[in-house]
């Protein structure tokens, strides 16, 4: 017998195959008997060994915080939130994109 690799699990002994963790769950180490849920504001694809912060959130996968107003993060991952470019803004927290400023207005 061989141990299930990270991202997979087997809940019973015997010759059954290892199963992939479902999306939103992970198995960080080999030989897992169950998959753990991703923390709030983090996600994972099926068969993952770890979670990542969702779009609009940054930090570590076990403590993802919302991007502050004026910043955004378009994709899931470990990257930090970025500032909106001149002429654009993110008025809410957890923004995934910046909006263009209206006519006769600007951002700094």
N, C-alpha and C positions, 0 to 999 in steps of 0.2 A: 504494500500500500504506500501511497505517497500523499503528503499533505496538500490540501487545497492551497492554491496561491492566493496572495492578497487580492481582494476584490471579489473573491468567491467564498463559498461556505458549504458545509455539509453538516446537517443537524443530527444525523444518526450514523452509527458505526456500520461497517459492512462495505459492500462493493458498489454502492450507489455512486453516481457521478457527483462532482462538485457543481453547484449552481451559482450563477452570477448574482451578485447583490442587485436589487432593483434600483432604478433611478431614485435619488433622494436618500439612499443608504450607502454604506461603505463597510469594508472589512480591511483594516489597516495592516494586519499581519497575516501570515500564512497560518493554516490549520484552524481557521475560524469556524465556530459552530453556529454563529448567527451574524447578521449584519446590523450595524448600529445606524440610527437615524442621523442625518446631517443636522447640525445645530440651526437655530433660527437664522434666516437670511443667507443660508448657504445651500448649495446644490451639488449634485453629482450625477454623472451619467451612469447607466447600468454597468455593472462590473468594475466599479471604481474602488480604489484603495484609499481615497481621500475625498474630502469635499472642498469646494472653493466658494468664496464669497460670490453671491449673485450680483448681476448688474445693478448698479446704484448703491452698492455696499462695498466696504473695504475693511481690511484688518486680517486677523488670522481666522481660519475656517471655524474655530470654536467660539469666536467673538467678533462677528461681522457687524460693523456699525454703518449706519446710513451716511451717504455722502452729504456733507453740509450744503445748505443753500449756497448757490454760486459755484458749486463744483458738480461734477458728474462722472459716471463710469459706465461706458456703453456695453461692456461685455463682462461675463463672469470671469473670475480669476483672482489672483493675489495682488494685482496692481493697485496702486493708490488712486484715489479720486483725483481728477484733473480739473484745473480752473477753466471756466468758459472763456473762449476767445473774445477779444474786443468786439463789441457790437452784438454780443449774445449774452443770455443770462439763464440761470436755473433758479427759479423762485422758490421751489420746494426742496425738501430734503429727499434723498434717495433718487435723484434724477438720473436718467439713463441717456439723456441728451440735453443740449442747450437750445433754447429758443432764440430766434432773432428778435432784437429789440424793435419796437414799433416805430412808426414814422416820427421824426422829430425827437427821438430819444437815443440814448447811448449808454454804454456800460463802461466801467473802468476796471 
